[in-house]
Amino acid sequence: MHELSIAQSLVEELDAITIREGALRVNSFRLDIGAISGVEQHALEMALPFAAEGSNAEGATFDINIVVTRVKCKGCGNSWEPETFIGRCRSCDSNDIAIVAGREMVLVSVELET
Ligand SMILES: [Zn+2]
């Protein structure tokens, strides 16, 4: 299960933050997950409490925010949010398109109990 290993590395990161900050435990945290990051939100929501057992993040609450995919044309700089396929630039018809958002998974904030 892909999401379990993601959850485990997140918990490791949370553990490291707790230790670095000299805190007792993690109360809550927020995650941004890109819509095309390949991470399935519900699977991750299921895996996180399981992965957090016995860690500093055990019992922590969390919010997951899905980041909408955003692309930018390398030719003309036009930027938009594709609904399905990235396709071609609507301004200049270039197919040299960069993904600028939607692939990330970021730990946005962590609330610690000190
Ligand atoms: Zn363009």
Residues whose N, C-alpha, C, O or C-beta is under 5 A from the ligand:
A	BS01	ZN	C73 G75 C76 G77 N78 C89 S91 C92 D93 S94
